[in-house]
Amino acid sequence: MPAKSKTRPKGAKATSRTAGVKSGSAILRSVGRLSPAERIAVVRAGVPAEAMRVLADDMAVPLRRFYETVHIPEATGKRKLRDKQSLSVEEGERVLFVAQLIAEVRRVVTESGDPAGFNAAEWVADWLERPLPALGGQRPSAMLDTADGRSAVLALIGQAQAGVFG
């Protein structure tokens, strides 16, 4: 009997822009260009665990720190990488958010000035660990475990571009 074909979860259709998002590096390259519906489809289809390694490398942080940033237990992250598994929806949302945050910072810097020599991924890695008054003295990385926290963190990038600090 032939192997059963793998089907996507309901509502996770690949579009022409998400069909090519198969590897961790492809996610990082494309996330800034995806619509919210397309990002949701990517998450539902399963973000490959390799995206964690790619982002950690781009951010110049050890995998252990990246796991902490995205609130994934180290043992879980290591197992999913070793077994080439996809992340759960919740894990995938957090990992994809970091890629989205990097893309947003890159966009802001490009629109606001000269991006030459600026490494958005490394800047985000440092910024996520800085306690911020706008977050009640919490580090942005501490907020990434909830949707509201991620929204608050992303809003800070928009406020920085507008010159609003709080």
ABEGO torsion letter per residue (X at the ends): XBBBBBBBBBGABBBAAAAABABAAAAAAAAAABBAAAAAAAAAAEBBAAAAAAAAAAAGBBAAAAAAAAGBBAAAAAAAAAAGBBBBAAAAAAAAAAAAAAAAAAAAAAAABBABGBBAAAAAAAAAABBBAAAGGBBAAAAAABAAAAAAAAAAAAAAAAGBBX
